């Protein structure tokens, strides 16, 4: 068991990402970037799993900043994101506070944040096989196409420690309610400018895909609004954890559309000069 220590004074004097970067990833209020108690940032995750953390889609360091304020900080943290602006800020402002926290640009195509169409749709995760005890994909699979999701689930299975945990959020729906969908179509998209604005996956497809790559769910927190964001704890099937089926969504109906990101907060797009919903239009979850 790691030794419990009090946070150093500098942990509560960390720089806050500028507003224009916070707008790209969702919540802008400082409270969403802070961890004033120093407690583990995700419930029901054993403290030893925080020893090595891979933060997939780290944005401008919201989770990294909270982990830096934990009483027990990771010995190794690697955050990666496709947006070069947020990675530049994290490398400049957070890594000097703790060299164990590193950040890499994941140079894949995104029509909003990395818009060069010559870039690949996906790349390997920048990690060795079975090298991380905790993989965090917060508000990431909600912004990937179906083929990207398949690739990154396989990559998560590759980099996850045999006894590790992946914490990931998903939008899920019931494909059986949509008889016009083909067998190979298992995702719904809401934005014709950027498909990754918000992506909703069939629950049964996800369950089968996890099994096919050697993963399974051990904990599922349902959304408060039907069709909104599930929080899943995912492990390798070789672990001693009990795999559970994904339950159906029985939450009440409601609405929680994301805020519109001002045009000047992202790279120029070939669209009318107006506020647009982009892949970064996310809510705090």
N, C-alpha and C positions, 0 to 999 in steps of 0.2 A: 504494500500500500504506500503510495507516495506521501511524503511528509507534508502536513498542512502548515503553511506559512502565511504570515500576514502580507498583503500586497504592499509593495514598495511605494513610497509617495509619488514617484513619477507615473505610476500606473493610472493615477487619477488626474494626471495633467497631460494626457495624450492629445495631440492635435485632432481636431474634428475635420472630416473632409469638407471642402467648400460646398456651398449650397448647390452649385451647378452639377457637381458629381453626385451628391445625394439624390437629386431629382432623377438621375438616370437609373437608379436602382430601387426607388420606391419611397420608403418613409424618409422624411427629411428632419423630423424632430430629433434633437440630440439624445433624448431618452432611449431611442431605439439603437443607439450606438454605444450605450454605457452599460456597465455591469457593476453598480455601486456596492453590492454586497460581496462581490468576489466569489460567489458560489458558481458551481458548474452551470453552464449556460443552457443545457438541454436536460430536461427531466428524464429520469429513468435510464440514464447512461452511466455505467460504472466508471468511477473516476480513473481507473487505470487505462481506459480506452482513450483518454485525452493525451496520453503520452506522445502519440504521433497523429496529427490531424491533416487530412487533405481536404481543402476547401474548394470544391468545384463550383466555379462561378462566384468568385469571392467578391466581385464588385469593388467598391471603394473601401473595403475593410471593415464592414459592420461587424461581422463575426470575429474577425481577427482582433479588432479593438476590444471586444468583450472578452476574448480569451486572454489578451494581454492583461486584463484586470482580474482574472481568476486568481484565487489564492494558490491554486496549483496550476501552473501554466504548462502548456505542451513543451516537451523537450525538442520537438520538431513540428513545425507548421509550414505547409506549402499551400499557398493560394494561387489559383490561376483563373484567368478571365479573358474573354475575347476582346474586351474594350481596352485599347492601349492607354487611354487617358487615366483610367482608374488604377491600372497597374503602375504607371509612372508615379502616381501620387503615393501609393502604398510603399513602393520601393524607397521613395525619397523620405517619407515621413514616419513610417512604422518600423521598417527593418532596422534603422539605427537605434531604436529603443530596445530591440532584442534581436540579435543576429540569427537566432533560431527561427525567426519568422521571415520566410522568403516568399517572393511573388514572381510569377512568370506570365508573360503574355501568351495566350493560346490563340495563335494566329489563324483562326478560321473565319469563313465568310459570315457576315451578318448584315442585312440590308440597312440596319440603323447604326450600329456601333462599330462595324468593321466592314465597310461596304464594297470593297474591291471584289468583284465577282470572280476574279481569277483565283482567289484563295480557295482552299479546300473546304468542303462542308464539315469535315471532322478530321481530327488528328488523334494519335494516342495520348492518353493522359500522361503528363510529364512525371511519371513515378515508376519505380521498380515493381516487379511482381511481389505481391503479398507484403507490401512495405508500410502500410498504414493501418492502425487499429481503429481509427474513426474517419470515415469519409462523409462529408457533409455536402449535400446537393440541395440547398435551400432556394426555392423559386428558380430552379434550373430546368428540370424535366417538364415544367409547365410552359417552357419556352424553347422546346426542341421539336423538330419534325419527327415523324414516326421512324424514319431510317436513322436519324441522329440518335434517337432514344435507344434503339437497338444497339448501335455501336457503343454508346457510353455505358449501357448496362453491362455489356461484355467487358469493357475496360474497368468498370467498377469491380466486377468479379475478379479481374486479374490483379488489381492493385490492393485489394482488401486482404488484410491479415486473416488467416483461417478462423480466428476467434474474434474478428473485428465486427464492427457494426457500421452500416451506412444509414444515415438519416436523410430522407429525401421527401420532398413534397410533390404531389401530383393532383391534377384535376382529373376526375374520373366520371364516366357516364356509362349507361347501359346500352350497348349496341343493338340489343334485341328490340329496342324501341324504334330503330331506324332500319326498316326492311329494305330500303333502297341501297344500302351500303354493300359493296363487294366484300368477298372474304378477306382480301388483302388490305382493305381500308379499315383502320382501327383507330383513327384519330380525327378529330374535328378541329377546324381552324376558323377564326373569327375575323381575320384582317386580311384584305386582299393586297395591302402594301407590304406587309411583313407577316408571313405565316406564323412566325414564332412569337407574335404579340401575346397570344394565349392559346395553348394547345390542350385539348381534352382527350384523354385516352379511354378506350374501352376497359372496364374493370377486369373482365375475364381474359382479355388479351394480355394485360399487364401480368396477371397471375401466371399465365402460361409462359410468357417471355421470361419472367424471373426464374421459373423452374428450368427452362431450356438453357440458361446460362449458369446454372448451379447456385442460384440464390433463392431466398424465400423470406416472407414477411413474418416477423415475430411480434410486432405491435403495430396497431393501426388506430390512429386518432381521427375520427370522422370530422367533416367540416361542420361549422355551425349553420351554414346555408347550403341547401342541396346543390350539388354540382361544383361547389367551391373546393378549397384545398384540403386534401388529406395529408397527414403527417405519418409516414411509414418508417419503421425500423426494420432494416433488411440485413440478413446475415447469409453466410455461405451455408449450403446444405450439409456440409461436413461437420458443422459445429454441433454442440450438444443442446442447442436451443430448439424448442418446439415450433415448427412452422405452422402458421394458422392461415385459413382461407381469408381472402379479403371480403369483408361483409358488404352488403348492399348499402347504398346511401339512403338513409331514411330521415335526413334532416329536413326542416321546414323550408319551403321555398322563400326566396328573397332576392335582393339585388345588392351588389357591392362593386360597381364598375370602378376601375382604377382612374386615378387622376390623369389628365392629359399633360404630357411633357411639352413645355414650350419649345418651339422650333430651334431657338438659339441654344438649347441645352444639348443638342446632338449634332452630328455631322450633317452637312447639307444633303438634302434628298431632292430628287427630281419630282417634287409634288408641289401643289399650291402653297403659297406662303401663309400657313396657318398652323395652329396647334394640331398635332396629330397623335393618335394613340400608337405608341411604339413598343418594341420588345421590352423596353425599360419601364413601361407603365405598370407598376406593381404596387400592391398593398402590403403594409406590414402584416406578417402572419405569425 
